Amino acid sequence: MCVGLAALAATSCGHTIVDTPTKFRDDGWVLTIRKVTDGPNAYREMNTAYTPVKGQRLIWVHVTLRNLKTVPRKFNFDRCDLDAGDKVYVPTLIDADDIGGNLVAREPELGVNEYIDRRLIFAYPRDRSPTRLSCTPMVMPLPQF
């Protein structure tokens, strides 16, 4: 069931693909994939709406990222992608994963032991299913959907 306040960010519920948190560690980062959904197929922020082009749908990946290094550093979410045969798709939108639905920077800087929650929203071909999510060098296999 969709929550009323979440309607600001999403116009309808999506189909849950992954709902068991999975942690990956590499290069001083911990990336937790909390949830993956196929849809909703629209995103709203304030008075702006985004819908994918014909033939595409939105895949939402809910993540938590933590910096374990002893210095602040940046992480570029463009290093995350979904595969589609010989192509890959990087996130179209990156959201703060909060109640209001706020688009945020693609390359946040995280302080020592700081963590952030994000929703990576991918415009992805409607007739395909990704086999994995990669946030280089971390890779998570995905079930077919």
C-alpha positions as CSV (number, residue, x, y, z in Angstrom):
1,M,0.0,0.0,0.0
2,C,1.3,3.5,-0.8
3,V,1.6,6.0,2.0
4,G,-0.2,9.3,1.5
5,L,2.8,11.5,2.0
6,A,4.9,9.3,-0.3
7,A,2.5,10.3,-3.1
8,L,4.5,13.5,-3.4
9,A,7.3,11.4,-4.8
10,A,5.5,8.5,-6.4
11,T,2.1,8.4,-8.1
12,S,1.4,4.7,-7.5
13,C,3.0,1.7,-5.9
14,G,5.5,-0.5,-7.7
15,H,6.1,-4.2,-7.8
16,T,8.7,-5.2,-5.2
17,I,11.6,-7.2,-6.8
18,V,14.1,-7.3,-3.8
19,D,13.1,-6.5,-0.2
20,T,15.9,-8.1,1.7
21,P,18.7,-5.7,2.5
22,T,22.1,-6.8,1.0
23,K,25.4,-5.2,2.0
24,F,28.4,-4.8,-0.2
25,R,31.9,-3.5,1.0
26,D,34.7,-2.2,-1.2
27,D,37.2,0.6,-1.2
28,G,36.0,1.9,2.2
29,W,32.4,2.1,1.1
30,V,29.5,0.1,2.5
31,L,26.5,0.0,0.1
32,T,23.3,-1.5,1.3
33,I,20.7,-2.3,-1.3
34,R,17.5,-2.0,0.8
35,K,14.8,-2.5,-1.8
36,V,14.3,-2.7,-5.6
37,T,11.0,-2.1,-7.2
38,D,9.6,-2.2,-10.8
39,G,7.7,1.1,-10.7
40,P,6.0,3.3,-9.9
41,N,6.3,4.8,-13.4
42,A,6.2,8.4,-12.4
43,Y,8.1,10.7,-10.1
44,R,6.9,14.0,-8.7
45,E,8.8,16.7,-7.0
46,M,6.9,19.8,-6.0
47,N,5.2,20.9,-9.2
48,T,7.4,18.9,-11.6
49,A,6.5,15.4,-12.9
50,Y,8.8,12.9,-14.6
51,T,7.6,9.9,-16.6
52,P,9.7,7.7,-18.8
53,V,9.5,7.8,-22.6
54,K,7.3,5.4,-24.5
55,G,8.8,1.9,-24.2
56,Q,10.5,2.5,-20.9
57,R,9.6,2.1,-17.3
58,L,11.1,3.2,-14.0
59,I,13.1,0.9,-11.8
60,W,13.7,2.2,-8.2
61,V,16.7,1.1,-6.2
62,H,16.7,2.2,-2.5
63,V,20.2,2.3,-1.1
64,T,22.2,3.4,2.0
65,L,25.8,4.4,1.4
66,R,28.4,4.8,4.2
67,N,31.9,6.2,4.0
68,L,34.3,4.1,6.2
69,K,37.5,5.9,5.4
70,T,39.1,8.4,7.8
71,V,38.7,11.3,5.4
72,P,35.7,12.9,3.7
73,R,35.2,11.8,0.0
74,K,32.8,11.8,-2.9
75,F,30.9,9.0,-4.4
76,N,29.5,9.3,-7.9
77,F,26.2,7.5,-8.4
78,D,26.9,7.4,-12.2
79,R,29.1,4.4,-11.3
80,C,25.9,2.6,-10.6
81,D,24.1,0.9,-13.5
82,L,21.6,-1.7,-14.6
83,D,22.6,-4.0,-17.5
84,A,20.5,-4.6,-20.6
85,G,22.4,-6.9,-22.9
86,D,25.4,-4.9,-24.3
87,K,24.0,-1.6,-22.9
88,V,23.9,-0.2,-19.4
89,Y,21.6,2.4,-17.8
90,V,22.7,4.8,-15.1
91,P,20.2,6.5,-12.8
92,T,18.0,9.0,-14.5
93,L,17.0,10.6,-11.2
94,I,18.6,10.5,-7.7
95,D,16.3,11.2,-4.8
96,A,17.1,11.9,-1.1
97,D,14.7,9.0,-0.1
98,D,12.7,11.2,2.3
99,I,9.1,12.0,2.7
100,G,9.1,15.1,0.5
101,G,10.8,13.7,-2.6
102,N,13.8,15.8,-3.2
103,L,16.2,15.4,-6.1
104,V,19.9,15.6,-5.0
105,A,23.4,15.7,-6.4
106,R,24.8,12.8,-8.3
107,E,28.1,13.0,-6.5
108,P,27.6,13.7,-2.8
109,E,30.5,14.1,-0.4
110,L,30.3,12.0,2.7
111,G,32.2,12.8,5.9
112,V,34.0,10.2,8.1
113,N,31.5,7.4,8.9
114,E,28.7,9.4,7.4
115,Y,25.8,7.6,5.7
116,I,23.1,8.7,3.3
117,D,19.9,7.1,2.0
118,R,19.1,7.5,-1.7
119,R,16.7,6.3,-4.3
120,L,18.3,5.6,-7.7
121,I,15.6,5.8,-10.3
122,F,16.4,4.2,-13.6
123,A,14.5,4.7,-16.9
124,Y,14.8,1.2,-18.3
125,P,13.4,-0.7,-21.4
126,R,9.9,-2.0,-20.7
127,D,10.6,-5.3,-22.6
128,R,13.8,-6.2,-20.7
129,S,14.9,-7.2,-17.2
130,P,18.3,-6.4,-15.7
131,T,20.4,-9.3,-14.5
132,R,22.4,-7.2,-12.1
133,L,22.9,-3.8,-10.4
134,S,26.5,-2.6,-10.4
135,C,28.0,0.2,-8.3
136,T,31.5,-0.3,-9.4
137,P,33.2,-2.4,-8.1
138,M,30.2,-3.8,-6.1
139,V,27.7,-6.0,-8.1
140,M,24.4,-7.5,-7.0
141,P,22.7,-10.1,-9.1
142,L,18.9,-9.4,-9.6
143,P,16.1,-12.0,-10.0
144,Q,14.3,-12.0,-13.4
145,F,11.2,-9.8,-13.4
